[in-house]
């Protein structure tokens, strides 16, 4: 049977419409696939960039000097604030017969054992003080709080002065004038205004370099403060807890309440450590009122005090020259 002209035209139109619809569907599918592929590629690129940025940020963070120092002293240890009072206050050294070793504790972690009743140390580390004493070189300074108790010394000299063992006559004389101006014949006595004379890390260097303190910066980070104390005193040497300092040097340590303030300690002849908190008296105990033998595991949380200080970063141990060897500079 022959197709009429009308039927043929109708069929052709139908085929064309079907083909156009098929082509459109195919094209749409192709475009969608291309778009999806492009989007996926873009997402992958974005994710790669994001991860790279994060990786670089993390890498920078964990390679910063402050973080490396902190990890060196706190890896796998509790922090400086929440101390377990029944936990041994010694570093975890091994005892093998009559010998001792730090081979398995290269980062000086605190021992995790419980203390022996009536002591600060576990059964294994009852000889902790003798062990720590091996790092002495005989040039440690005698613990003598009385030397720093005069109102003009106590009220003007701080932890930095004590760390360097520097009692400055010029500061005492300035304080005497301030005291007499305010209290007259009642002097000597502790005078609040004398507190403004306290030495600060980096000030000596700035005064020598610029002749003034116009460029001083309050940057309370371990790396910044270490740079400042070494600019003031290039003869200070980095050390660690168990390294023996060279002759005519004694050991000190620095801590920081990040972005807030700093603090220093120094080692005594009996292997304990002492410090001078601001314009207060010289002491040899920590925030728990426990005698300090290892500063990096001592409790340094004073947040319950009016100044609310937490020395959360332990910076480093140092060897400081004695005054009859090389004169140190606090002002």
Protein Blocks (a to p, Z undefined) as FASTA:
>chain_A
ZZdfklmmmmmmmmmmmmmmmmmmmmmmmmmmmmmmmmmmmmmmmmmmmmmmmmmmmmmm
mmgfklmmmmmmmgoiacfklccfkbccbdcdddehjbccfklmmnopacfbdcdehiab
dfklmmmmmmmmmmpghlaccddfklmmpfklmmmpcfklmmnopacfklmmmmmmmmmm
mnommpccddfklmmmpccehklmmmmmnopaklgccdddfklmmmmmmmmmmmbccddf
klccdehiacddddddehkbccdddddfkopacddehjbccdfbdfkopacfblklcccb
fklpmnlpacfbcfbdcddddfklpccdfZZ
